[in-house]
Amino acid sequence: MSDAVTEVDFWFDPVCPWAWITSRWLLEVEKVRPVVARWHVMSLAILNQDKEVSDDYRKAMARAWGPVRVCMAAASARGDAVLLPMYTAIGTRFHNEGRREPQVLAEALAEVGLPDELLAASESTEFDAAIAKSHHEGMELVGDDVGTPVIRVGSAAIFGPVVSPIPRGEAAGVLFDGMLLVINTDGFFELKKSRSRKPIFD
């Protein structure tokens, strides 16, 4: 296998449990393959704004603005390199710890050494245009009939992989190798089966 570094772009919405699992898989891949991930935000609220969804889901999407806005505010303050630690700080609390209370975002900012003034972004539209730009950059690669995460490797991109639990070690590398094979096949669009388990974060 070549030692050349493969750059992988990853679009996430911090509220999505499936994207969280995929992101932790990609961090495992970095340990066993010459891969470097670059992190970008997308927004499930934007993705679903013109779709017919239940009232409960629409309310959930309204709440989803806060975390992605704070992530974008953090990136504006410190650069895109802060997106992974911010995502990790928020996602660990949201998904592993099952916490969704308002102070989670403040704790995440503190963890990465950013001022709590950035928390105001969660209720502001200041960064919405930047979020939309990042969102559309990812979605234009795969189309709007999928969700988060979106992964791009070179000129190929795909939604997913959606997997539970998190593949670890060499198993993570093998899944990455297989993903590269299929997404680089001309005309490949989809492999899918119904989900038979809930997200497992361990």
C-alpha positions, 0 to 999 in steps of 0.5 A: 500500500502506498505511503502517500497521504490521502486527504479526506473531507468530512461534513457533519452536523454535530446533532446527528448520532450516525455522523458521530459514529462515522467521525469516530471511525474516521479517526480510527482510520487515521491510526492505521492508514496514511489518512488526514481528515479535514472537517466541515460543517453541514446543517440538517436544518438547512437540508430539511427546511423545504421537506415534508417532515413531522412537527416533532422533527421540525422542532428538533431541526430548529434546535439543531441550529445552535450547535452548528452555529457555535461550531462555525463561530469557533471556526471563524474565531480560530480557523477550521482546525478547531472544528474537530476538537469542538465537534469532539467536545460537543459530540461526546456530551451529546451522544456518549453522555446523552446530554442535551442541556444548554450548558453543553455548548458552553462546556465545549467552548471552555474545553477547547479554550474559546471564550464563552461569548461565542455561545451567543452565536447559537441564537444568532443568524450571524454565521448562517450564510457561512454554514449554508456555504459549507453545507452546499459545498458538501451536498453538491457532491452527493445530492440532496436526497441523502444526509450527514455525513458526507465524505470526499476523497479526491474527486469521489464523494459519498454519503456515509458510511452508516455503521454501528458500532464504531469499527476499530483498529484494522477493521476501520482500515479495511472498511476505508479500503472498501469504501475507496473501491466502491466510490471510485467505481465509475457509475457507482451510486448506492449500497444500502440495507435497513438499519437493524440497530440503534447507534452504538457509541462505545 
